Amino acid sequence: MYKEYRGAAVRRAAGLSQLPFDPATNNGPLQFTNTTGPLASESAVENGGESSKKRKRTNIPATDDVRSLNADSTPMGLPMSDLTAWATAMNNLGMAPMGMSGQPLLPDFDPGLGMMTGIPPINPMMPGLGIVPPPNPPDMPAVKEIIHCKSCTLFPPNPNLPPPATRERPPGCKTVFVGGLPENGTEQIIVEVFEQCGEIIAIRKSKKNFCHIRFAEEFMVDKALYLSGYRIRLGSSTDKKDTGRLHVDFAQARDDLYEWECKQRMLAREERHRRRMEEERFCPPSPPPVVHYSDHECSIVAEKLKDDSKFLEAVQTLVTWIERGEVNRRSANNFYSMIQSANSHIRRLMNEKAAHEREMEEAKEKFKLALSGILVQFEQIVAVYHSASKQKAWDHFTKAQRKNISVWCKQAEEIRNIHNDELMGIRREEEMEMSDDELEDPSETKETEESALISQAEALKEENDSLRWQLDAYRNEVELLKQEQGKVNRDEDTTREQQLKLLQQALQGMQQHLLKLQEEYKKREAELEKVKEDKVQMEMLLETLKEQESSTYRICASSQEKECPLERTLSCSPVKSEREALLVGIISTFLHVHPFGASIEYICSYLQRLDAKICPTEVEVLMSRLQHTFKQELSGVGASLEKRWKFCGFDGLKMT
């Protein structure tokens, strides 16, 4: 029966003779006879799973009849020429009757005839496509199938049994342990079974029915583990020495561990290299090295020092040269000229600083104007709230609206007061600065101009001195060259003559530059004399203006006496009420803080913060009544004339 079963499977896999009947129209009953070849019960026993190794196996000769495991069933013989033999054999092994191509052989075949019912049908794989089936859903158990080789057959284990146990997988495992081999199994059979899993590098077979197989890649080990639990049978023999149960497990090999460690070291090197490349990419580039001193490099650095855009780079080079010790007797003059050109940039830096200070002052002015505009808008908003809180409009609002209006009014007043304090603080600072510099403004402008001219004259003097020193240095060099001429060969005379000519040309250029500087110095001295004359004239004008101010002040005082007859009538009692007394006290403290006086508008703006009903005329009348306490003066010149009130109470006490 095994020979016929093997032969039928091989013929069907090779695509030989067609079926003698049509399975779709064959509805006749199956023929069971005892005349054909016997059936072996071993296949059912193998698929049913052996509970222990103590079960006895009986080798039945091929000529005898073989009974089924069913005690009540009668022996049946199936001729191999009939297709039902193949279907019955597959059903007895727990599979639906299907061909090698996956198509059902008998659509109307009754699965109840099988000896291992309850196993879902599977689709057997085509030969040569590999052993591992496609992945199954996680809820569906994987079902293995029969594997046919040239000299052996592999029967799958019982799917109801638990999967075979395996040890922990070693790192980089490419070697498997295969146990349970038949005693008559050869290395050729092992290669035939496991070469479908992948390329085999080495096989080490033992005499005790096990071996070790080393594959080329790690994933091939997973394919080999798929064969664990299979029953192997050599040919069609049922001898015990020709059968066995395969046990495939991971094996620990030194070669695998060494290759894995080499691979890990290589990956670590690649990772370190990648990280180093990333760090180098994100690191800032190192500054370029500073070249050593030479005449050519010195001329380049000297030109860069004159350029404002390249000044920083040239100064760094100069500092490096000096720190390296490149300065010697021959190069001292060159270094001095470079240091002098670096010093000339101080004037430029001071001008830049002054320009930035002017920009800052302009920004302060803009901020002050913007803040005053914001304060005006806040005043208008507060006026809106005050007008809404009057009786005419207040009665028409609801309670919630009144509450919101009152809250908004308080918030607006607080914000306005904060901004007003800030603006008043700025004005106080400016007035304090102005009070310190009021009388010194015209003279300071002249002094700044004079100081600028003096600084320029000093700079010209320094340049003259430096040029003289350079001339002395060049003369010394010429003398040195003349002394060295007698010691050196005649071949060097031509080069020295050229150097002398160059030095003479340089001396001529320096002399011309000196003449120009002397002319500029004379011009600046003439300008200084003119400025001094202008200063004397301005002082004379200031004295005449002060005399005019005193005369105008007397005229204004006489006119105020004529315009204000009430002062004479009320001289006996200048303060009429307690409110006026409070005003006098507040104004006197305010003017005491401002020793240089304040305008009537400034005083009223301060008082209106305390009482909004105060008007400037009332304050001015009250202050004009108290001549021994408050004094009015005119300050400024021309269009900038301004009336300022000052506190003179202490002088009035002495006079009275």
Disulfide bonds with the S-S distance in Angstrom:
none
